[in-house]
Amino acid sequence: MKSISIIPKDEAHWLELRKQDLTSTEISALFGISPYSTEFEVWHRHKDGLSVGFEANERSTWGLRLQDSIAKGIAEDEKWKVRRMPEYMRDEKLRVGSSFDFAIEEKGLLEIKNVDALVFKDGWLVEDGELEAPPHIEMQLQHQLMVSDRSFAYIGALIGGNTIKLLKREPDDKVFKAIQKKAEQFWNTIADGKAPDPDFSRDIDTIKALYSQAKEGTVLDVRNDREITSLMHEYQALNANKKVIETSLEEIKGQLILKAGDAEKLIGENFSISMGVVKGGHVEYDRKDYRAFKPFFKKVK
């Protein structure tokens, strides 16, 4: 693959570069294996400039902070020459691109992952005696190898803060061809304006962002739309059940608090309950526009 290499001027420039391409963190969504985004979200991100956004949490924030230390430690252990890799590389024709963590001299890549011990136990598998990262990470690395034309890459995972796992990966031509095919199909659907179907269990935030505004005074008569009527009846039934469940939960919570008295924590045979005090305080923030959704139902006589 003939890729060009660009050094972003700043973060804003880097973000603009990424908008042009399918990146190594997006490609797994097209295969339905991304835990963070769906093909529907990625499609509208590129077609409509939609930004739903990944909310940073404590784990991801500390993962970024520790990247350099983890890479330095691996380099010392393995006697490697490792450098930060600021290059953004892209194939202009296929419109795929990638950023990278670190370079191992001029032939290899090093992708750093800071992994919680429980996450490692549940999501990293041993297949045929070989440790495998979660599928989206494996796909990310193959995408990076394809775009960079490097001959090998390592996933350097720090597990539970004190154990390093190094997984060596080499270019896989079959995966490259699959990525290239998916990328071609993706950009063709963008050109044709044919969006993929949403996954309603995962794409609700994307749908809300797409339709965050309404034309004042507009009314849509759907009395003859059987699908919408059916969905509303289903919503009504589920909402009624939700209220019963929420009321029951509050009743049980009240009984438990009464039993606990002023105890900060309850410990049972196979459960525990934290009941510490969350301090109150004044909170101010700017709220973005969002669509109201307040269904009303007529009582059936």
Summary of the structure (lengths in Angstrom):
residues: 301
radius of gyration: 24.6
end to end distance: 69.0
largest distance: 80.0
contacts: 724
relative contact order: 0.11
helix: 42%
strand: 17%
